[in-house]
C-alpha cells in the first residue's frame, strides 16, 4: 500500500470514529477552553480560526469570544485551490459556502482592507481528520492547509484541534505535509516540537 492509499484508508476510519463520537459538544467546549486559557492565546492579537463543519471540533463560540475580546479574528475561505484569509469583524458576515462550510460573504471578500497577510497570524487553529504526537496531520485530501501554513511566520503557533479518537500512533506523511506545533484534545495538550 502506498502513502496515498494509507492516508485514504486512515482518513475513512478516523472520520467514521469522529462521526460516531457521542459527546462532541462537551468535548469541543473542553478543547476550546484549554485554547482560550493558554498563554499563547491570551497574548495573541491575531488568531486564525477554522469555521467548524460536520463533526469537527466546534469553534464558533470561541470565535464569538475572541471578537468580544477585541482580538483580530481571521477566517479562511476557498478560492480555487488556495485558502484566502479574511478579517472577520462580526459573525453575521458569514454565509454557507463551498463544501457547506461557513465563509465570509462573497461581496465582502473584494474589500482589500479585509484581506489578511498570513505573516500577521500569531496562532492558527487547524482542523484535520487524524493527528499524531509528532505534529503530523492528516487533512481531508485537498492540501489547503499544507499550502497555507508554510506562509505563516516561523514563530506563529500552529495548533491542531482534535478529539481523542482522532489521535493515532503515526500519520502517514509525504514531503509537502506540514507539521503542527501543538495538538489539543479534550484530555491532553501535546507539544510537538
Secondary structure, 3 states (H helix, E strand, C coil): CCHHHHHHHHHHHHHHHHHHCCCHHHHHHHHHHHHHHCHHHHHCCEEEECCCCCCCCCCHHHHHHHHHCCCEEEEEEEECCEEEEEEECCHHHEEECHHHCEEECHHHHCCHHHECCHHHCCEEEECCCEECCCCCEECCCCCHHHHHHHHCCCCCEEEEECCHHHECCCCCCCCCCCCCCEEECCCCEEECC
